[in-house]
Amino acid sequence: MITKRKITINNLDKKTARQVGVYEIIHSFKLFSLNLNNYFCGIKFYTMNHTNTQEEANRKAKPVAPKVKELIERTKSVILATVDAEGTPNSSYAPFVQVDNTLYILVSFMAKHTKNLADGRKTSVMFIEDESATKQIYARERLTIEAATSQIERDSETWNTVVTKLKETHGKVVDVIAEMQDFILIALKPVKGSYVNGFGSAYFVDENLEILEHRNDVNHQSK
């Protein structure tokens, strides 16, 4: 029977001990190099796999046919984003009507957004799908427009035409508020905008609310 003897530094002469020590250092370094190589190979594999997954996701996120006019037609009010003289933002909403690609809202000076609109400052309006109707809360159908604002003179031809349409759309309450002197009629003329109706389905919109092109220059990125 052969008995294996554990070799230790203590039962070796100095020369042999040095040789064993060097061997152990070299062996440890080889193990470290091997583990380091495996680590970087793992990073490379993850990066390649993650990139391929992201590219595949971008390919699968096909654009959906835009329905800008349909979204506007089934919406009764718009979300307003305005700023005051100090640049303080304000968000609100207002019922609207559309006449010849221009949006009109009848708003009171008692609301902050009315003064901001009357002063002709930069304005953005949004149409957005109702939460109860959306299938994906992160991809609600929406149309965002940058608009130029102007105030319509009371009792002018445009005033009468628009107020009549507001009454037809929103009811007799318009007769009441249109007579109140703090209410003014604001025209929101689209300048440009964007329309989104799903992941990977975003479009540029022109001043006529027509689709210019699909926004295929920007893909969703992750870490």
C-alpha positions in Angstrom: 0.0 0.0 0.0 1.4 3.3 -1.1 0.9 6.2 1.4 0.6 9.7 -0.1 2.6 12.2 1.8 1.5 15.8 1.9 4.3 18.1 0.8 4.7 21.2 2.9 7.3 23.9 2.9 8.5 22.8 6.3 9.7 19.3 5.1 11.5 20.6 2.0 15.0 22.1 1.8 15.2 25.8 0.9 15.9 25.3 -2.8 13.0 22.9 -3.3 10.8 25.2 -1.2 11.6 28.1 -3.4 10.8 26.0 -6.5 7.5 24.9 -5.0 6.6 28.5 -4.1 7.4 29.7 -7.6 5.3 26.9 -9.0 2.4 27.8 -6.8 2.6 31.5 -7.8 2.7 30.5 -11.5 -0.3 28.2 -11.0 -2.3 30.8 -9.2 -1.6 33.4 -11.9 -2.7 30.9 -14.6 -6.0 30.3 -12.7 -6.5 34.1 -12.3 -5.8 34.6 -16.0 -8.3 31.8 -16.9 -11.0 33.3 -14.6 -10.4 36.8 -16.0 -10.7 35.5 -19.6 -13.9 33.8 -18.7 -15.2 37.0 -17.1 -14.6 39.1 -20.3 -16.0 36.3 -22.5 -19.1 36.5 -20.4 -19.4 40.3 -20.8 -18.9 40.0 -24.6 -21.6 37.3 -24.8 -24.0 39.4 -22.7 -23.3 42.5 -24.8 -23.8 40.6 -28.1 -27.0 38.9 -26.8 -28.4 42.2 -25.4 -27.7 44.0 -28.6 -29.3 41.4 -30.7 -32.4 41.4 -28.4 -32.7 45.2 -28.7 -32.4 45.1 -32.5 -35.0 42.3 -32.6 -37.3 44.4 -30.4 -36.9 47.4 -32.7 -37.7 45.3 -35.7 -40.8 43.9 -34.1 -42.0 47.4 -33.1 -43.7 48.0 -36.4 -45.4 51.4 -37.0 -49.2 51.4 -36.9 -51.2 53.2 -39.5 -51.7 56.8 -38.2 -55.3 58.1 -37.5 -54.8 61.7 -36.6 -58.1 63.0 -37.8 -60.0 60.2 -36.1 -58.3 61.0 -32.8 -59.3 64.7 -33.1 -62.9 63.8 -34.1 -63.5 61.7 -31.1 -62.0 64.2 -28.6 -64.0 67.0 -27.1 -61.3 68.8 -25.2 -57.6 69.5 -25.5 -54.9 69.6 -22.9 -53.1 73.0 -22.8 -49.5 73.7 -21.9 -48.7 77.4 -21.5 -46.1 79.7 -19.8 -46.4 83.1 -18.2 -44.1 86.1 -18.5 -41.7 84.7 -15.9 -41.6 81.3 -17.7 -43.7 79.5 -15.1 -45.5 76.6 -16.8 -49.2 76.0 -16.5 -51.3 73.0 -17.6 -55.0 72.9 -18.1 -57.7 71.9 -20.6 -60.5 73.4 -22.6 -63.3 72.2 -24.9 -62.6 73.0 -28.5 -63.9 72.9 -32.1 -61.9 72.7 -35.3 -62.5 74.9 -38.3 -60.3 74.7 -41.3 -57.4 73.1 -39.4 -57.5 75.7 -36.7 -58.5 74.9 -33.2 -60.7 77.3 -31.2 -61.3 77.5 -27.5 -63.6 79.8 -25.4 -61.8 80.5 -22.2 -62.1 82.8 -19.2 -59.6 85.3 -17.9 -60.2 83.9 -14.4 -57.9 81.0 -15.6 -54.2 81.4 -15.7 -53.8 79.8 -19.1 -56.1 82.5 -20.7 -53.7 85.4 -20.1 -50.8 83.3 -21.3 -52.7 82.5 -24.5 -53.8 86.1 -25.0 -50.3 87.3 -24.7 -49.3 85.1 -27.7 -46.7 83.0 -25.9 -45.5 79.6 -26.9 -48.3 77.0 -26.5 -48.6 73.3 -26.9 -51.8 71.3 -27.1 -52.4 67.6 -26.7 -55.1 65.2 -27.8 -54.8 61.8 -26.0 -56.7 58.6 -25.9 -58.8 57.9 -22.9 -57.1 55.7 -20.3 -60.2 53.4 -20.2 -59.9 52.7 -23.9 -56.1 52.1 -24.1 -54.6 48.6 -24.2 -51.2 49.8 -23.1 -50.9 52.6 -20.6 -47.3 53.3 -21.8 -48.3 53.7 -25.4 -51.5 55.8 -25.3 -52.4 57.2 -28.7 -51.7 60.9 -28.7 -51.2 64.0 -30.8 -49.0 66.9 -29.6 -49.0 70.2 -31.4 -47.0 73.4 -31.2 -49.4 76.2 -31.9 -49.5 79.9 -32.6 -52.2 81.8 -30.7 -54.4 84.8 -31.5 -57.5 86.3 -30.0 -60.6 86.5 -32.1 -62.5 89.8 -32.0 -65.9 89.5 -30.3 -69.0 89.5 -32.6 -66.8 89.2 -35.7 -67.7 86.8 -38.5 -65.2 84.3 -37.2 -66.5 84.7 -33.6 -70.1 84.0 -34.7 -69.2 81.0 -36.8 -67.0 79.4 -34.2 -69.4 80.1 -31.3 -72.2 78.5 -33.3 -70.1 75.4 -33.8 -69.1 75.4 -30.1 -72.8 75.4 -29.2 -73.6 72.6 -31.7 -70.7 70.5 -30.2 -70.9 71.3 -26.5 -74.4 72.4 -25.9 -76.4 75.4 -24.7 -74.0 76.3 -22.0 -71.9 78.0 -24.7 -74.7 80.6 -25.1 -74.3 81.5 -21.5 -70.5 81.7 -21.3 -70.2 83.5 -24.7 -72.1 86.4 -23.2 -69.7 86.7 -20.2 -67.2 89.5 -20.9 -64.3 87.6 -19.2 -64.5 84.9 -21.8 -62.5 85.3 -25.0 -62.1 83.2 -28.1 -58.6 82.0 -28.9 -57.4 80.5 -32.2 -54.7 77.8 -32.0 -53.0 77.6 -35.3 -50.9 74.4 -35.6 -47.2 74.9 -36.5 -45.9 71.4 -36.2 -46.3 68.4 -34.0 -45.9 64.7 -33.4 -48.3 61.7 -33.4 -47.8 58.4 -31.5 -50.0 55.4 -31.6 -47.8 52.6 -30.2 -44.2 51.5 -29.5 -42.0 52.2 -32.5 -44.9 54.0 -34.1 -44.3 57.8 -34.0 -44.8 60.3 -36.8 -44.0 64.0 -37.5 -47.0 66.1 -38.3 -47.1 69.3 -40.3 -49.2 72.5 -39.9 -52.1 70.9 -41.7 -52.1 68.0 -39.2 -51.0 65.7 -42.0 -48.4 63.0 -41.5 -44.9 64.1 -42.8 -42.9 60.9 -42.1 -42.4 58.1 -39.7 -39.9 58.9 -36.9 -37.6 56.0 -37.7 -34.5 57.9 -36.7 -34.9 57.3 -33.0 -35.1 53.8 -31.4 -35.8 53.0 -27.8 -32.5 52.4 -25.9 -31.7 50.6 -22.7 -28.7 50.4 -20.5 
